[in-house]
Amino acid sequence: MTHRPLPLLLAAVLLAGGLAPHAAAQEAAHPIQPGDRLVNRPEVPGVHGLVTAGHPLATMAGIRALMRGGNAIDASVAVLAVLHVVRPQMSGASGNGFLTFFDQETGEVHSLSATGAAPLALDAASLNPAQLNKGIRAGVTPGLFGGWIAALKRFGTVSLGEAIEPAIDYAKNGHPLEESVSRSIAASREDFEKHPTSVQVFLPEGRVPEPGEFFRMPDLARTLESLVEAERDARRAGKSREEALDAAFDRFYKGEIAEEMARFYEENGGDFTMADFAAYEPRWREPVHTTYRGYDVYSSPPTSRGGLEVLLQLNLIEGFPVAELGPGSPETLHLVAEAIKVAKSDVYRYVADPTKFDVPLEGLLSKEYARERRALMSTDRAIPYPAGGVPLGAETTTSPAPGPDARPIRSFAGSTTSFSVVDAAGNAVACTPTHGGMFGTAVVVGSTGLTFNNGTRIGSTAPDPAHVNYARGGQIPILNNSPIIVLRDGEFVLALGTPGGETIGQTQFQVLLNVLDFGMGIQEAVAYPRLSLFADPNFYTPGSDILIRVEDRMAAGTVDALTALGHHAEFTSSFALGSNNGILRNLLTGALAAGADPRRAAYAIGY
């Protein structure tokens, strides 16, 4: 049975009032415990612009850019730079990420991949999984800084110096350290203590900085100032704005900063060289796209796996009447979990660096393939974690289905942040940057103040050397980051993204259902309790044990109901899974509202 979407006008009225469709039925069967507050923050309205990001100072940097006349891309670079300073465990210029951009003037959606490759000299077979996760032998080429430049060049209006001014201020003069950053530094202390450069930045005076303490990153400030200096010198020499941005790019990837990074790795037994940095380029790509109940959903293409994962999940669940089943019901949660399993089995079999391997995107995203794979799903029983299917075009990939003797190596967790921006002209950005795992490699590179994304870790790479996504020199590992833009009849509806490592695609999937099927407003949609699936040993291996963690704000009988269906499920803490930030447009009035997930330090501001 296929659910028939609500008429557009009715859906808009429901969104405007923050009500779910079939409200009377849902009220009677609502899974939330009596007395629980569904929304503990208000939606934030915006007239001229909105920013919702993973830290209040980052959000404010984006708003400052908008209020000075900048557009959504200008604001995004400001947010990205400040996130490096205030959420250094999760993001930075030397990390990786994806950006999805809706251009209001043309109606087109664009995807920016700012992801670096493993060093050309990498020999993963000679290293153990821990070495690929942390330390001098782990990591991929910095991607995000190149992404800042690519975004500003193509769609921005301001200089690099204007965009990153707030970040330089906070790095140089300090900011009150957020509690989760202090906890993350404490958790990473052993890794930091292996490298004096890391101790200098993150363990000042040999101790973990306290929450609320003013925290400074002077080496990072000098690196950012050097990049701005390269841009300004080019302008003084009569170069164009674009050429000046290129000058900053070249200083990072081919000039003084690249030289310092290469020197440090050579002297400390690492693999990165000048050739690795010089080979890097950010890429604008066609986003992956599907339709869902009359909406157009766009996200990041490979080397993102999360964008494909979300779209496959939507295609699978589109054949079930989830709106009638209600949010948080055991029936809905069961179907969500089954769709996640089936989608992940395909994603982890086929997704890899598209410059090295053919990824059968068209076959994977076809509605016909969704119908074929949906046949695996049952409404009354949980299936084992399946093998990937065989979509049209799969014969062009060389990745075999992992066998039972595949190495039982567990994936390492990720650490990420996300934000969304809409400007006065209606341009929209969803962006999800990451350091990979917490603080990436945990190695501060020489005097730069930078730490690289640890994209060589198992999870971003496959443990099987025969797999297309094995860690190979010069190959870009996959990420779950997958910021989403949703349109309806060519008009902007939603910008959405989340951190959460393995849970990113799962979380975004559930929030999309909250908005598109259940008619929730954006704040309720991002705050609503959810579940996530975890695989032992990993999602690369068919037959892996799947554990479902359910936030304990769900009804008391939820875990028992899922267990009765054959799932291995348990409750986790109330606000544990992901941290969505999103901006939603009311289809009736055109009004915009932003939501910030209470699970982390996210904050939304509009003006």
N, C-alpha and C positions, 0 to 999 in steps of 0.2 A: 504494500500500500504506500502510495506517495502522498505526503502532506501537501495540501493545496495552500499556497501562501496567502496571508491576509491581504485584502485589498490595500493598496498603497495609502489611501486616505485614512483608513482605519488604523493601520500601523503607525502612521504619523501622529494621530490623536493619542494613541496609547503611549508612544514615546514621549510626547509632550507632557503627559500626566505622570510619567514614571510608572505606568501600569503594565502588567504582563497581559498578553492575550488570554482569553478564557479566564478572566480574573476570578470570577465567582468559583469556578471549579478548583482553581489553584488555591484559593483561600481556604477551601474546605480540606484540602489534602497537602497543605504546605509542610515541607519536611523540617523547617527550622523549629527549634525548641521554643516554647512559649517564653516570652520575656526577652528573647534575643532581639537585638537591633540589627536590622538588615543593612542599614547604612549609617555609619558613625561619622561621616563627613558629608557636607552638602556638595552637590554638583556646583561647579564653578562656571558662571556664565562669562562670555566674552563678546564684545561688540567689534573691537578693532583687531583683536588677536588673542590667542591662547597658547600657553605652554604648560605642559605637564611632564615632569621629569623626576628622576630618582633622588634628588636632593634639592631643598629649597633655594640654595644659592645658585645652583645650575638653572633652575626654573627662572629665577630672577634675572640671570644673565641673558637668557633668551628674551624675556620681556623687555629688558633695557634695549636690546638690539631692535626689537620691533618698534618701541616707542621713539627711537631715534630715526625711524624711517626705513629700517632694514626689512627684508622679506623673510620668509620662512627658512630659506637656506642660510642666510646671514645669521639668523637666530640659532639655527641648528649648530653651526660651527662654534658659536659662543657657548652653547650648552655643552658640546663635546669637550671643549677645552677646559671648562670649569669642572666637569665630571672627572677629568684626569686628576685634578687637585683634591677634590672633596670626596671622591670615591675611588682612590687609587688602586684598591684591591680588585676593582671590577672593570676599569676602562682606562684608556690613555692614548696619547698620540702614537705610542709604539705598540698598541694593541691592534685588533681587527674589528670589522663590523660591516653591517649592511644598512643602507638607507633607501627607503621607498618614497618617491616624490610625486605628488599630483600637481601638474601644471594647469592652473585654472584657465589660462588663456587658450591653450591648445586642447585641453581635455585629456591629455595623455598622461600615462603613469610610467615613470622611469625607475630603474633600480640601479643603485651604485654598490658595487662590490669592492670593499676596501680591505682585502685579505691578502696576506703575504704567504710565500711558499717556505717550505722547509729548506735549510741551507743545502746548497748544491753538493757539499761534501758529506752529507749525512749518510751513515751506514747504520740503519736502524737494527739490522740483524745482530750487530755487535754490541748493542745496548740492551739493558733490561728495562721493563716498563717504568720503573721509578726514575731512571735516567732520562727517559723520554718525557716525563711529567715535570720534573723540577731540576734546576741546576744548569750548569754551563753547557751541557750537551742537548738540552731541550730548547724548543722555541721555533718560531717562524719569523720571517722578515716583517718588520713593522709595516702595517698597512693603513692605519687610520689617518696618520698625518697626510699621506698622499690623498686620502679621501677628502680631508678638509679642503685641500687645494683644488681637487677635481670639482667638488661641489661649488666652491666659490667661483671658479673660472666659468663654469657652464651656466649656472643659474643665480649666482650671488651678485651683490651690488657693492659690497664694502671691501675694504682691504683686509688682509690677514691681521694686520696690527689692530685695526678697529675691532675685529671679531674676537680676538683673544685677549684683549686688554684686561677684562675682569679676571681671567685665569692667571695672568702674570701677577696681578695685584695680590690675589689670594696665595699664590705660591711664594711670593717674595715677602709679603707682610704678615701672612698667616691667617688662619680662620679657626674657629672653635671645632675641634675634632669631634665628629659624630661617633656615637657609642659603638656602632657596628664596625667602624674602621679600627677603633682601638681593639675590639675583640679579634678582628681579623689579623691585626699585627701580632697580637699575643699568640694566636694559633699558628702563625707562620714564623715565629721567633727562631725555631731551630733551623729553618731554611735560610733565614736572613743571616744568622751567625756564621754561616759558611763563607760569607763574602764581606769583607770590610766595607765595600761600597754600599752594600745593602744595609749594614748596621748604621752607617753614617746617616742615611736618609730616614729609616724607619725605626731605629732604636737610638734616638738621640740621648747622649749621656749614658748609653748602655741599658736603657730601660724602655718599656712599652709606654708610650704617651697615654695620658689619662683622657677619658671623655671630657669634652669641654675645654681641654687645654689648647692653647694656640699652637697650631701645627704649621710648620713652614717647609717648603721644598725649594731651597735656594738654587740648587743645581738645575732643577727643572726650569725655574724662572729664567736662569741664564740661557738655557737652551732655547726656550721660546723667544727670548729677547734677541738672540742671534738670528733666528729665522725672520723675525720682523725687521731686523737690521738689513738682512739680505734683500728683502722686499723694498725697503726704503732707499737703499743704495741704487737699486735698479731704477726706481722712479726718478731719483735725482739725476741719473744718467740719461734720462729722456725715454726710458722704456715705458711701454703701455702697462695698464693694470694687469692684463693677463701675463705679460712677460715678467712683470715683477713677482707675481705669484709663482711663476716657473722658477724664478731665481731662489725663492725660499725652498721650493721643492728640491732643487738641485743641491742646495747647501745641505739638506737633510740626507738625501740619498746618494749624492756623488761628491760632496764637498767636505767641509770640516767636521760636521757631525758624523757622517759616514766613516770618515777616517778614524775618529775617536772610537766609534763602535767596533770597527774592524781591528784596531790596535788592541782593545781590551780582550776581544775574543781570542786573538792570536796568542796573547801573553798568558791567557788563563786556560788554554787547552780546548777552546770552543771551535765550532765549525764555520761561523759566519766570516765572510770576506767582503771586500769592496764589490766584488762581482755580484754577490747576492743582493746588496742594496741597490746597485745600479740597474739590475734587471727588473726591479719592481715597477709595476704600473697599476693604478686603480682602474677599474673597468666599469663603464656604463653598459648595462645589459637589459634585454627585454625581461620584464618580470614574468614569473609564472602566473597563470590566470585560470580561474574557473568561474562558472556561474553557480549560484546557490539560491534557489527559491526566488529568482528574479533579481538577485544582486550580482554584481561583478566584484570578485575578490582577487586582489593582486598581492603578491609577496615576492620575496627574494628567490632568484634561481640558484642552482648549484654554482658555487660551492656551498651555498646554504642547503641544508637538508630540511630545515624547519619549514621553509616556505612550501616545499612540495608536500611535506607531511601534513600541514594544516589543510591544504587543498584536497589531498587524498581523503582525509578524514571527513571533510564536508561532503565530498562526492559519495562516500560510503553511507553516511547517515541520512543523506537526502532521501533515501528510499524508505525511511521509517517516520511515523507521525509523532516526532518527539514533542511538538507543541502540545499535543493532546495528553502526553504522558506527564508533562510538567517538569519544571526545574528541580533538580535534587531528588527526584523519585528514584527508587531502586531500578525501575525499568529503564529510565533515561540513563542513569549512571552505568548500568550494564552495557547498553548500546554504545555509550561513549568509550568505555574501556575496550570493547571489541573492535570498534573502529580504529582506535589507537594502535592496537596490536597488529591488525592487518596492514595499516598504513606503514608502520615502522618496519615490518618485515620486507616491504618493497623498497623503502627508502634506504635501509641499511644494506641491501643487496646491490643497488644500482648507482647510488649517488657518489660521485667523485669529481675531481677537477676536470671540468669540461674541455680544457685545453689539452688534456692528456688522454681522455677516454670519452666515448660517446655515451651520453645518458639518455635513455629512451623516454624523454619527457612527454612527447605527444601521446605515446601509447599509455604511459602511466596515468595521464590526466584525462583520458577519454572516458566518457560516460559509459561506453560499452564495457571497458575494462573494470569500471567501478561495479557494474552489475555482476560481472563475473566474480570479482573478489567478494562482493557482498554475500554471495551464496555461501561463503564460509561462516557467516555470522548467523547466530540463532538468537531468538528472543528469550529462550528459556534455559540456555546452558552456556557456560564459558568454554571457549576453545583453547587448546594449548597454543603457545606462541608459534605461529606458522612459519613456513619457508616463504620467501618471496615468490610472486607469481611470474608469469612470462608474458609481459605486455608486448604489443606490436613494437618492433624495433629492438627488442632485447637481444637479438642475435648479434647486434653490433657491439655489445659490451663483452669484455673478457672475464668478468667476475663470476666465478662459480658459486653455486649455493654452498654455504659452509656445511661440512659434514660433521658427523658426531665426534670425530677426533680433533675438531678445531680446538685451538689452545684456549683453556678456560680462564682467560685473563679478564679481570674486572675493569670496567670503565672508570676513569677518574672524573670527579665532579667538575662543573664549570662555575664561573663567577662572572656575572654580566650585569648590565643596567640597560635602561631603555627610556625613550622619551618621544613625545609627539608635539607638533607645532602646527598651528593654522594662523596665517597672517590676514591682514585686512582685505587683500585682493582675493582671498579664497584658496591660495596655494596651501598645500598640506604636506607635512613630512612626518613619517614614522621612522625611527632610527633605533637600532639596537647594537651598541658597541660592546666589546668584551675584551678582557685580558685572558680569556680561556679559563683556567683555574684561578684560584685566589692569588692575586699579585702575579699571575702568569708564571714565568720561570722562577720568580723570587730573586732574580739576580739584577741588581742595579748596574747598568752598563757604563763603566768608567765614570767620567765626570758629567755625563749627560742627564742624570736623574731619571732615566728611562728604564722600564722593565718590559721585556718582550712577552707577547702572548705565547703560552705553552701549547700551541696547536699540534705538536707532535705527540701529545698524550693519547693513550688508548681511549677511545670514545670519539675524539675528533679524527683519529686514525683507526684502522682495523688491525686486530692482532695477527691476522692470517696473511703471510707474505704473498699469497696468490690473489688476494682481494684487490679490487681496483683502488681502494682507499687506504692501502698500506702506506706507512710513512716512507716516502721516497724523496731523495734530494731533488729540489726544484719543483716539487708538486705541492699544490695548495690543499691542505686538509679541509674537511668539511666542518661546518658550524651549524648549530641549531638556530642561530639568530635569524629572525624572519619577520621583520616589521611589515605590517599589513595596511593596505588602503582598500576601502570598500566604496564602490560607486553604485548608484541606482539611476538608470536612464541617463548615464553620463554625468550625473551630479554627485558631488562629494557627500558621503554618508559618514564614514568612520575612519579614523587613524588609530592604530592600536599596536602595542608592542609590550614585551615583557622580558625580564631576565628569568633565570631559573635552570640553566644548563639543560639537562635531559628533559625537563618538564616544559620547556618553552612552547613547542608546538602544541602540546597537550593543553596547556593553560589558555593559549590564544583560541584554540578550538572551542573550549568551553565558554569563554567570554563571548565569542561570536554567536554561539547558540543563545546565550543569555540576551543578547541584543536582537538578533535577527529572527529567532523563533519565539522567545519568551517576552519580547517587548520591553525589557528592562531599560531604564535610564543608565547612563554611562557609569555613574558612581556605584549604583547597586550592582551593575554587571561586573565591575572589576573587584568589588568587595565580596561578592557572593561566594559561599564556601564551595570547594571543588576537590577533585581527586587527582592523583598522579600515579603513573605506573613506573615501576623500577624492575630491571631485569638482572638476574643472576645466572651466568656471569656478565652477559652483555646482550644488547639488542642485535648484534651481528649473528648470533647463534640461534637457529631454530631449536625449539624445545627448551629454551632458557626458562627458569622459574620466574614468574611474574608476580610481584607484590603490588597490591593497590593500597596506597595510603589515602585516607579520607579525612579531611579536616573535621574536627569533632563538633563543629557547629551544625553538621548534618544531623538528621533525626537519629535518636539513640539506636534504632533497629537497623540502620543502614548497613553496617558491617555484617550483621547476621543475615540480612537479605542477600547481600552479594555473596557471602559464603555459601548460602543455600543454592546459588546458581553455579557454584563450582569455582569461584574466585578465591584467591588467597588475599584477604583484605584485613586491614587494621586501621584504627583511628590514629591520627597524628594531631599535633597541636592546632589551635583554632585558626591561626593566620600563618601558615607554614609554607605554602606552595606558590612560588612565583610572586610577581609584583607588577601587575598590569597598569599601564597608564594609557589613557585614550581620550580622544575628542570625538564627540558625536554631534551630527547635525540633525535637527528636527526637520523632517521632510515636509511638515505642514507649514511651519512658520519660517524656516530657514535659520532659526536661532541655533547657536553653537554652545555646547557645554563640555567641560573637561572633567575627568575623574582621575583621582590619584589613589592608588592601592594603599590601604592602611598596613599592609604586611611589611613594608619597609619605610624608609624615610622620604617617600615620594611626596610631591607637592604640586598642586595646580594653581596657576594664576591667570586671570584674564583681565582685560581692560577695555 
